[in-house]
Amino acid sequence: MATKEEIVAGLADIVNEIAGIPTEDVQLDKSFTDDLDVDSLSMVEVVVAAEEQFSVKIPDDDVKNLKTVGDAVDYILKAQA
Amino acid sequence: MSPTNHTVVVTGIGATTPLGGDSASTWDALLAGRSGVRTLPQEWAAELPVRIGATIAVEPGEVLPRPLARKLDRSAQFALIAAREAWADAGFTAKAGEDPAIDPERLGTVIASGIGGVTTLLDQYDVLKNQGVRKVSPHTVPMLMPNSPAANVGIDVNARAGVHTPVSACASGAEAIGYAIEMIRTGRADVVVAGGTEAAIHPLPIVAFGNMMAMSKNNDDPEGASRPYDAGRNGFVLGEGAGVVVLESAEHAAARGARAYCEAVGQGISSDAHHITQPEPSGRGIASALQHLMENTDIKPAEIVHVNAHATSTPAGDITELKALRQVFGDDVNHMAISATKSMTGHLLGGAGGIETVATVLALHNRLAPPTINLVNPDPEMDADVVRGEARALPAGTIAALNDSFGFGGHNVVLALRTLPA
């Protein structure tokens, strides 16, 4: 099971790969759409990559609730449990 | 001049082709008679009947930022690179609106491709079969749709007067430029970014064109395989890349002090209604397009000193085009220096009209007609003055040139360009 820090670091790598944002800019309070250049299509890619990396399932209906990096980290922590 | 009959000029050019990553390097290679055809390096090519192609000289991944490139089909990547070069070449310093010299509401894009995002479609089908539903990219649809290059360039330059994608197989790029000329001539836009792009070097299109017996199988001599007008020609060589021009009303260009390469005089269009892939053998359809051009514009046969021919190196097509020129222009064909640049670039399908318009603009601007390479034993029916060996100087004074493009489906598009008064 990944720790909170490991999930943030993993999401930072994923966002860097998909949107080209420097990993240090991927912080808990950052909005995927407004701050990290991840549009609704790219968000699907982020979710699929996160599911694979952290061995969790994130149903499509839940994706809309993941506004910030912190939202995604909390979701993944819970889903791992 | 009435407000609905604006003169159109070319103020910017851009290209990424098998000969070079921009229009200048492409032009240098065309003048030098260099071939862009090579043995396909991909593993999948080794077992195919056709193993040659005119692959891009500079990979788009070396030019575009990765996050942008991964959301674009290769055809849109080529178009964006060529469009950005043309946009800067036209003297614009930022997107429309940010650069006050151009109003977004008066800017359009018309960029065509013959096949669209075919590699995205086929690659993502492989992903679906091999990796499952969840792995199919959410960008697949906007990547494969044929209007994607025009739309992405439109977003890049902030074009709000309209984004269009005419599709007419190998005439698509020329039809796009013709459409753009009309947008400006009739007052719908002041500036239009227009051209053609194609990225179809993938086993399925190559096998499919090969099974039509449309492609050269001279696998042992890649550089000699594309040989328009030569008696030994045996089909086209598939190329990839894009060519884009910035077209602008003469008033708008003058008002912002832009450099104009030449006038984009107009177009002639017709359709064969003969056969889905074979050209109408008498040249009737092409002749009709040429006649429309002469009727629609003030161009004079005596001015036309250069033709960038469609001439793909297929046995049927090359001579049909020459017959049509002779039918319409008679003895005036004798003063036309004819160049088949596909001998060097290969055939870029929907991209051809784009890069060949760039080549024709540069031919007038530099007053030089590029050579046709690999023309060793001319077809006995080659009744025209095809430039061979070295580039040839074009005369002084006001001169005009044609760029011909024809496509499967019987599409005939002829564009005319002319030098501006000094």
Interface residues (C-beta under 8 A of the other chain):
Chain A: I18 A19 G20 D37 L41 S42 V44 E45 V48 E51
Chain B: P65 R66 P67 L68 R70 K71 R134 K135 S137 P138 H139 P142
